[in-house]
Amino acid sequence: MTNKEKEIKTDTQNKSDYTPPFVMAGDTGSDNGETSAQEKSETVHAAAPSDYYEQMLRLRAEFDNYRKRVEREKSAQRAWAKEEILVKQISLLDIMTQALSAAKSTRNVEGVIVGLEMIIKEFEKMLSEEGVSAVADGGVFDPTIHEAVEAVEDDSSPDGEIKEVVQKGYLMGERLIRPARVKIVKNMKTGNAIG
């Protein structure tokens, strides 16, 4: 018998209601070797429920901390993404402000037109850098990317052809973020107008 076992035995004899938290494999907890299998099982599992409960509480706390950390990270990523776009828009606002002050001080309409064209090109460049592209103008009406706002009678054009784009549509990658609002042709000769 080891010194540790002697200490446990002495403590057990002094405290009749003491149950050790665990028992080593092959250790019966007594010298006489007459402990039944059920007593061994009860002794081994005596502290297990509280251990499991404590472990469960730790895991729950760790998961709560993980969930909160992920939410903070998501929020920070959204803020960074907004910041990138807003910085680009602020620079475009500066250009528009300069164009407005130049338009107020000049009588040259051509200069104002050139300035507005430059602003539009800058906006298109910013959208392109973000993966946004305009829906193609013209062609045949496609309900997946177009929204018909008016049907225009025209016997010289085929039914369903786009006559005019009222408002441009935009795609972000392959995803439609705004449909193009269009006027479509209604050919009275064929009588099969779309819309």
Secondary structure, 3 states (H helix, E strand, C coil): CCHHHHHHHHHHHHCCCCCCCCCCCCCCCCCCCCCCHHHHHHHHCCCHHHHHHHHHHHHHHHHHHHHHHHHHHHHHHHHHHHHHHHHHHHHHHHHHHHHHHHHHHCCCHHHHHHHHHHHHHHHHHHHHHCCEEECCCCCECCCCCEEEEEEEECCCCCCCEEEEEEECCEEECCEEEECEEEEEEECCCCCCCCC
